[in-house]
């Protein structure tokens, strides 16, 4: 009976880099990579996605829905997730809400904010505008 392998062979390595770092330094070579997983947040990643696709590397885009059928893409519904969380809080009796919005250019930030406000609107609740702030997912933003 053959056991399944749970780790990559020693000849493989995993590289984690930002798109900017890869494009500004070594670039991407089909000789150096077997495939690319892109965790995409905004349309600004599309140029890199197009580039990887054009050189023929296997590619999967995660985290953001892209409107292409020629690239494997998995994403979740940030709008519905945020809406469901707020609706749950309302069912638990909460009526006062605040929001720390994410990075403005991130699609997930836009969708989460829209879901948040939609749930409040449907339940005829308002949020104090002083309790809505912009954040950037860094600890420093939480203290300002």
N, C-alpha and C positions, 0 to 999 in steps of 0.2 A: 504494500500500500504506500503510495507516494504522498508525502506531506506537502501542503501548500506553502509557498514561500511568503513570509510576512515582511521582508525587507527587500530593498533593491539590491541587485548584485553589486559587488564592490566596484565594478567598472562604471557604475552610474553615480552621478552626483546631482544634487538638487541646488539650484541657484535661485535665491530670492532677491529681486532688485526692483527698483522703481523704473517706470517707463523712461523717465528723464535720464536716469543714470545709464541705462542700457543704450539708449539712442545717442547720448552725448559722449560715451566712452568707447566701449568695444563694439557696439552694434550687435546685430544678431546674424549668425552664420548657420546655415543648415548643417554644416559639419560639426558644430558645437552643441546643437540642441536637437532632441528628439521630438519636442513639442513645447508649447507655451500655454500656460494658464494665466489669463488676464483677469484680475479683479478690478473691474471697471466701475468708476463712480460718475463719470461725466462724458459728454460728447467730445471733450478734448482728447480722450483716449482713442477716438476713431481713426486718427491718422496712423497710430501705432498698430491698431488692429488691422487696418487695410494693408499696411506694410508687411506684417507677419503673414497674412493671407496670401499676398502677392508673391512672396518668396517660397510658398508651398509648404511651410511648416504646419503640422497639425496644431490646431488652435481651439481652445475652449474659452468663452467669455462668461464670467460669473458676476453676479451681483447687480447687473444693470441690463434691462431688456434692450436688445438692439433689434432693429427692424431689418434683419437679414435672414434669409433661409439657407445661405451657403456656409454659415458658421455655427457650430454648436454653441448654444447659449442657454444658461440656467440663471433664473432670477426669481426672487420672491416678490410678493405684493406688499410694498411698504405702505401704501395708502391704506389697504385693508388691515394690515397689522396694527398701525397706529390707531385707526378708527376702532378696532376691536378692543384695544387696551383702554381707551378712553371710555368706551361704552361699558366695559366691565367696572371701571372705577365709578362711573355714574350709578350702576346697579348696586354697588357697595355703599352708596350714600354720599359720595364725594360731589361737591358742587363748585369748589374753587380750584381753578387750574392755572398753571403757568406752563411755559414752553421754552426750552432752550433749543432754538433751531440749529441745524447743522450748517456746514459750509454751503454757501449760496449756490455754487455751481454744481453741487452734487445732486443727481437726480433723486437719490434716496431721501435727502433732506427735504426736497420739494414735496415728494409724495407723502412723507410722514407728516409734514406740516398740514398739507391738504386734508389728510385723514383725520388729524387731530381736530381741526376747525370744523370739518363736516360733522363729526360726532357731536360737537358742542351745539352746532346750528340745529341739528335734528332734534336735540333735547332742549332747545330754546335757552341755552346757557351762554353767557358771555364771559370773556376772559379780560381781565384788567390788562391793558396794553403795557403797563409797567412791568408785568410779569412775563413778557415775551421778549427774549433776548436772542442774539445771534451768538453761536459758539463755533468752535473749530475742532472739537474732539480732543483738545489738549487740556491737561489739568489747569493750566493758567487761566483758561477761559471761564472756568467754574467759579473763580474767585472775583471776577470783575463784574 
